[in-house]
Amino acid sequence: MTTVLKSTETTFDVNKDYHSSANTDALCVHHLDIALNVDFVAQQLSGTVTLFFNRKLAQSVLIIDGRDLLIDMVTDLNGQPLTYECEDVNPILGQRWLIDVGLLITQVVVHYHTSPKAQGLQWLNAEQTLGKQLPYLFSQSQPINARSWLPLQDSPKARVTFNATVKVPLGLRAVMSANNNPVMPEDGIFTFSMDKPIPTHLLAIAVGDLAFKATGLRSGIYTEPGMLEAAANEFEDTESMIQVAESLLGPYAWGRYDMIVLPPSFPFGGMENPMLAFMTPTLIAGDKSLVSTVAHELAHSWTGNLVSNATWRDLWLNEGFTTYFTNRIVEAVYGTEQAQLEWVIEFGRLQEEIQSMPLVDQTLPANVQYRDPNLAFNRFTYDKASMFVHELESRLGRAAFDAFLLQYVNHFAFSAITTETFVDYAKQTILVDHDDKLSVDELNEWVYGQGLPAWFEEPTSTSFDKVDFAIAQFISGTAASDLCVTQWRVHHWQYFLSKLPLMVSQAMLLDLDEVFKFTGHHNAEIACDWYRVAIRNLFDPVLPALTEYLCQIGRGKFVRPLFIELQIAGYHQELNDIYARARLGYHPSLQVQLDTLLQVEPSHEKT
């Protein structure tokens, strides 16, 4: 009997992954052999996946996840057909496939092909790429989209190794979250191996006109040829970041740390796929001002890829520690001032979300057991969790906290843990070794309490004093051209825009724009912050540039808040027109989220 999850339910098992139907506690897949053909005309992957599983209990049915997958046949290793059936679960989780494996089989071969509407894949035609000559494909598996392009047990608890063979049209390069050979094969067949167990949401593939340039002995950039030099220059400090990270959390375990800069429709700033982090081109600002995202994805190599969340409720264990760890890397590579600036900006983002997020959702564990796991990706998961880790450092002292962090990562390496596992571990370590610095009640308040603890002191930076002074001057009538903004960094400008009054006159907005050229700004972060201010104040001159921005950038961090601002401000016709034009350029997973958020019918889209 298929169970439909209900958001009204309140009881749950903290050890259960509510976003997977797989029976990992009985039959757990541990390795994949993947053989795929990439068909750009049909917009589908086709081939086989051999699932190798361990038997923990004497069960005769292997349950795997799928969403819009088309399974043609399931066999044993000798090619003998096995009985299987498909059951619909719900639109979020997709389907579950039940395969009769008896009591002896430990490998099955699934013959399948994907649907063109697979949420985990985006197919771009040549015109949608930078080079405009060849098509492009890339995946986004997190949180539960791997099941839309691979039949598998799609749960962070089911860590897998894999081998893969991928055939692509000649002239294109395939890369995966595994070892990648920069040498192009003549036959279009690429082979990959990942010999360390990874969570399934870190399975990744990209195919396109990709060139490679090294940025260090163990790092490099893949991207379209026209973007290669700019990307390599922007990310040239990667090796320094790796060395800093190793000094804090021990040796880098994955061999190489390569990155691929994807087309603008990639929905995230970055994705920590091991050995091949996915990056948005919006990071290429020309001045390294946004490379903290590189540090963030690198930091995930320890907190997220080595030590992983067991369920999507526990995502804060990945993102909170990683956001903190990012700040430490930035401090070591770019200096204390920039680290402080980014920490204050981070807190500002959290404060903004506190105003709009229901109180029940303001805990570190994300209450998404009966909801879409994409809802776990909010500022509490990242920034409240980061504030918690910063406070641990402050309470214990940096040296003692660094020792704990190293011990924690080594203790749980290559495993997935729950919130309760971490709390128990903290009680056995921090609360024993430093019982005079942190109490169990304070620990529980941070983890399970709503909002921020009453005692928490927000981060500050004297570097923002000059910005506060400029804002006060501007509000009191000083012309924008008379403001002293020399040596301001990107973070100063972000702070300036975030601290402007909610209501700003048209004349003042025009003055700011004429002097500082915010509309159409080359820095995507500054442009987004400016457009939000402009939309709130019905500053219509930005609408043409805003339209182009939303049609050229598919990063959810920018796209979602801008559409929400348009909706709140009453720009309903403009919103519909822009979304109809931009939607086809967005990643399928972002399309689904925006269709729901904006209550737009997908069938109304324009080509």
N, C-alpha and C positions, 0 to 999 in steps of 0.2 A: 504494500500500500504506500503510495507516494505521500509524503508529508509536505504540506505547504506552510512555510514559515509565516508567523503572524507577528506584526510589530507590537501588538498589545500584550504579548507575553512578557513576563518579567523574570522568571526563573530560568537559570541556565547552568550548564556544566562548564566550569572554567577551563577544563582540559579538552573540550570538544571544539573542533573546527566546524562552525555552523555554515561555512561557505564552501564546503566540499561534501559530496555524497560518498566519497571513497571510504572503503573499510580498511584504512591503514593500520588499525589496531589488530586486525586479523591477518590480512594478506597485504604486505607493504612493498610497493615497487621501489627498487633501489638503483636500477640502471636502465637506460634506454639505448637501443641501437636504432638510429633514424636514417632513413633513405628517402630523399624527397626530390621531386622534379618541380621546378618553378615555372609556371605557365602564366605569362603576363596577358595573353589574349583572353584566356578564360578567367583570369584573376583568381587562380587557385593553386594551392600546393597539393600534390598527390604523391602517394607512395606508401611506405610501411613504417611502423614503429614496433619494434620488438620490446616487450615489457618483461623485465626480469624482476621477480618478486620473492620476498622471503615469507615463509609461513610461520606466523606467530600462534595461530589457532587453527584447529582442524575444520576449516570451512571450505566449501566446494565452489563458492562463487566469488570471483574477483570483481569489485565494483570500481569503475573509473568514471571520471568526469568528462563531459563534452558540452559544447554549446554551438549549435548549427554545424556540427561535424557530420559528414556523410560517410558512415562505415560500410564498406563494400563486403568485407569478409573478415573473419577471425579464425586463425589456424594455430596448431601447435608448431613446434620447430620442424616437424616432418611434413608440414603442409596439409595435415588432416584437419578438416573443418571442425570448429567448436561451436556449440550453441550459444547464442547471445540474444539479448533483447534490450530495448531502449525504453526508458520511462522519463516523461517530462517531470521536472521538479517545479520550477517557476521561471519567469523571464530573466531573473537575475542570475540564478545558478545554472540555468540551462537544463541539460539532461544528465541522467546517469545511465551508464551502460553496464549491464550485468552479464558477465561471461562465465559460463560453466567450465570450471577447470578441474573438476574432480578433486581427488585428495593427493595426487602425486605430481601434477604439472607445476613447474615453477617459471615457465616462460610462455608467453603467447605472442603471436604476430598479428597486428591489427593493420589491415589494408584499408585505406581511407582516402578521402580528399576533402578539402576545406570548401566552405561557401564563400562566394564573393563578398558577403556581408559579415564575415568574421570580424568581431570587434577587436581582436588582437593583431590584426594585419591592416596596413594601409598600402594600397596600390596607387602609385602616382604615374600618370602618363608623362611623356617626355616634356610637354609644355609646362608641367608643374615642377620641374627641376631647374637647377641653376644653369646647367649646360644646355637644356632644351633639345637634346639629341637622343637620349636613351631613357627608358622608364626606370622606376625605382620602387622598391618594396622595403618596408621595415615593420618590425613587430613592436608591440608593447604589451607585455604579459602581466605586469602588476596592475591590480591585485589578483584578479581571477580570470584573465584573458588568455592564459596559456592553453586552456581547454578549448579555445576556439580555433587553434591551429595545430594542436597535438592531442591525441587521445591519451590521457594520463590521470594519475591521482593528483589533482591540482590543489595541493595543500602545502603550506610552509613546513608542515610536519614531515612530509614525504620528500626528504632530500635525495637527489639522484645524481649519479654520474652519467655521462653519455658519450657515445661516438656518433658521428653523423657524416653522411655523404649527400651532397647537394649538387644537383645538375641545374645550370642556368644557361640562358642564351649566350652565345659567344660574344665577347666584348664586355660582358658584365662581370663584376666581382661579387662573390658571396662572402660574408663574414658572420661569425656567431660569437656567443659568449663562451669562448673556448680559445684554444691556440689558433692564431691566424697567421698564415704564411703570406708575406707580401708578394711572393713570386706568383704570377698568374699562370695557371695551367692552360695548356693549349686546347684541351677538349671541353672546357667549361664545367669540369667536375671538381668540386672542392671537398676536402676531407677535414674533419675536425675531431678533437678529442678533449673532453673535460674529465680529468681523472680524480677530481675532488668533489665530494657531494655538495650540491647546491639546492636551495629551495626552488620549486618549479616556477615561481614568478620571476626568476632570474634567467630563464631560458630566453634566448634572443637570437634574431636573425635579421640581416639586412642585405639587400642585393641592389647594386646600382653601378654607375660609372664612378668608381672609387679609386683614388690615388692614395699613396702612403708617404709619410715623411716622419722620420725618427725625431723625437724630442729629447732622447736620452738613451742610455744603454738598454733600458728595459721599458721604454715608453715611446709612443708614437701616435700619429694622427691619421685616421682614414677619413676622407671626405671627397666631395666632388673636386676635380682638378682646379676649377676656378676659385675655390675657397681655401685651398690647401696652405698657401703661404701665410695668409692672414691668420688662419687657425693655428698653425704651428708657432707663429710669433706670439699670439695671444697666450698660448698655453706652454710657453717655453720653460716655465718654472716648475713643471710637473715633477721632474726628478728631485728637486729640492723639497717639494711637498712630501714625496714618498719617504725621503730620508728623515724628515721631521716626524712623520707619522710613525715610522719604525722606532725612533728614539723614545716614543711614548708608549706604544702598544706592542712592540716586538716585531720580529721579521715579517715582511710582506709575504704572505703564504701562496700567492697565486702566480708567481713567475713574472709575467709581464702585466703592465698596466697601460693598455692602449685605449684610445678614445675614438669614437666616430662622431663627427659633427653632421647631423641629419638635416633634411630639408626643414623649412620653417613650420610645417604642420606638425612636427613632433610635439606632443601635448605637454611635456614636462621640461623643466630646466635641465634635468639630467636624470639618468637611470643607471643604477650601480651595477649593471650586468658584469659579472666577473670577467676579467681579462679584456673586456671591451665595453667600457662605459659609454652610454649613449648621451649626447649633448645637443642642446638647442643652439642654433646659430645666433640667437639673440644675446649670447654671452660675448660675442666678438664685437667689443666696443672700440677696439683700437688702443686702449690704454690700460688693459688688465684690471679695470675697475670692477668687473663682475666675475672674476675667476674664483671667488669663494665657492661657487657651485662645483668647480673642479675639485677643490679641497673637500667638499661635502661628499661627492661621489667616491672619491678616494678613501675618505674616512669610513665609508660603508664597507670597505674591504675587510675591516675588523668588526665594526658594530653594524650588523645587518647581514653580511655575507658569511662571516665566521660564526658569530652569535646572532641567531635569527629569532624573530617573533614566531611563536607556535601557532597563533591564530591572528586574525586581523584586529581583534580586540586589543592585542598586545603590541600593536605597531609602534607605540611610543618607545619601546625598548630599542628599536632600530633608529627611529628618527630623532629622539631626544638626545641620546648619547652621541649620535653622529653630528647633530647640530652643534652641540657643545665642543666636540672634538674638532669640528671645522674651525671654530673660533680659535682654538689652540694652534692649529696649523697656520691660519692667517696671521696670528700674532708672531709666530716664529719667522715666517717668510716675509711678511710685509710690515710688521711693526705693531706696537701696542696701540697706537692711536687708531689705526684702521680696525683692529679687533674690537676696541671699545665702541667705535662708531657702529659697527655691524651688530654688536650686542644690543645697543640702545635702539637701533632700527628694528631689530627682532622683537624687542619688548613692545615697541610701538605697534607692530602688527598684531601682537597678542592682545593688547589693550583694545584695539579696534574690534577684534573678533569677540572679545568679552561682552561688548555692547549688544551684539546681535545673536550670539549663540545661546540657546536655552540652557539654563543652569544645570540641568540634569546631564548635559553633554560636556560639561566643563571639568571632567576628570581626566587623569592620564589614560586609563584604559578607555578605549573607544566603545561606546555602547551601540555596536552595530551588529550584534549577533543575529538579529532578525531583520536587518536592513542591508542595503547596498554597501559593500565594504569600501567603496570609493569615499563614503562619508567619513571614514576614519582619517582621511588626509586633510586635517585642519590644523589651525595654529596651536591648539592644545596638545595635539600629538607631537608637534615639532617644538614649539616655543615654550609652552608651559613645561614640557618635559626637559627642555634644555635649561630653563631657569632652575628646575629641581637639581639637575646635575651640577650646575654652577654653584648652587648653595651647598651641595655636598663638598665640593672643593673648598668653599669658603669655611665651612665648619671644620673639616679635617685638616686643612692646610694643604697646599699644592703637593708637596712631597708625599705625604701620607695618602692623599687621594690618588695620585698617579700610581702608587704601589697597589692600591685596591683595584684600580681600573685594569692594570696589567694582569693581576691575579684573576679578575672576573672574566676577561676575554680568554685567557688560557684555560680556565676551568670549564667554560662552556663552548670551547671552539668546536665548530662543525656540528652544532646541535641547535635545536629550536626550543625556546623556553617561554613559559607563560609569565604574566605579571606576578602571580603568586610564587612561582619559582624564584624570581628575582627578590621579592620581599623576604622570603624565607632565607635566601642566601645573604641578604643584607643583615638580617637579624643574627646570623651565625658569624658574620665577619665585622661589619662596621659597628653594629650595636654591642659587640663584645669587645672589640679592640678600642673603640672610641665611645664608650657608654656615657662619658661626661660631655660629649659634644652633640649627640643626637639621640632623641628618645624614640621609642616605638610609636608613641602617639604622634610625634612630629612626622615620622616616616609615613604613617598611615594617612595623615592629613594631606601630605603632598600627593600621595598616590591615589587615594580614594575620595579626597575632599573636592568640593566644587569650587571653581575659581582659584584664586591664589591665596595661600595662607596669610592671615592677618599680619604676621610678623615680617613678611617678605619685603625687603628693601630693593626697589627697582634700580637697575644699572644706570649710571650717569657717565657723562663725558664732558669735560670742560671744553672740548673741541667744538661743542655745539653752542657755546656761549655767544660766539660771534654771529651765529645764525639767529639765535633768539633776539639779539640786538637788532639785526637787520629786519626781522619780522616786525618788531615793535616800531621801528622807524617807518616801515612801509605802511603799517596800519594807521600810524599817526599822520600820514600825508606825504612822506618823503617819496620822491620820484624813484622809479626802479633804477634809472641810470645813475642815481646818486648813492645807491647802496654799495657798500664795500664787500665784494664777493671774491676778491683775489685769493687764489690758492684753495678755493673750495673744491672738495672731492665730490664724487657722485653721491655719497652718503649725506653730505651737507645739503645738497639740492633735494634729495628725497625727504630729508627732515624738514626743510623749508616748506616744501609743498604740503607735507602732512600736517604742519602746524598752522597753516593759514586758517583764518576763520571759515566756518562752514559757508557763510554767505559773503561773497566778495563782489564788489560792483563791476559792471561791465567795463567801465573806464579803467579800473585798476587791473583787471585781467588783460585788457588790451595793452596797457603800459608794460606789464610783465612780459607779454608775448613779443612785443616789438623789440624789447631790449634783450631778452634772454633766448628768444627763438625756440620756445618750448614746443610749439606745434611742429610736428615732423622731426622732432629731435632724434639724432642718430642713436642715442642710448635708449633702449627699449624700456628700461625701468623708469627713467625720468619721463619719457613720453607717456607711459601709462599713468603715472601719478598726476601729471598735468591734465590729461584727458579726464580723469576722475573729478578733479577740481572744476574743470570747464563744464562738464556735463551737469554737475550739481547746480551750477549757476547759470544754466541755459545759455552758455557762450557759444552761439551758433557758428562763429567763424571756424571752429575746429572740426566741424562735421565732415568736410571732404577729406581732410587728413586722417581723421578718426576712422572713416570708412576704409581708406587704403590700409591703415594699420591693422584693422580687424580682418581684412582680406588677405594680408600678407603674413601675419603671425598666427600660429595655431597653439601657442603655449597657454595652457589653461590658467595659469597664474595671472595672466594679463587679460585673457579673453573673458573669463567668467565675470570678474568684477566690473568690467566695462559694460557688458550687456546688462548686468544687474543695475548699474547706475543709470543706464538709458531707460530701463523699465521704471525705476523709482521716479525719475525726473519727468516721466510722461512722454518721452520720445517714442511712442508706440509705433507710429508709421515708419520712422527712421530705423528703429530696431528691426522691424520685420523686413524692411528693404535690405538692410546691411546683412542680416542673418541669411536671408535667401541667397544673397550673392556669395557670402563667405562660407556657407555650411559645407559644400562639397570639398573644400580645401582643408577641412578639419579632420583630425583622426577620428575613426568610427567611435572609439570609446568616449571622446569628447562630444561628438554629435549626440549620442544617447543621453549624456548628462544635460546638455543644453536644451535638447528637445523637451525634456521633463521640466527643467528649470524655467524655461521661457514659455512652456505650454504651446509650442509651435508644432504644427503638423508637418512631418518630414515630406509628405507628398507635395507640399507647396513650394519645394525648393526650385531654384532656377539653375540651369546649366550654364 
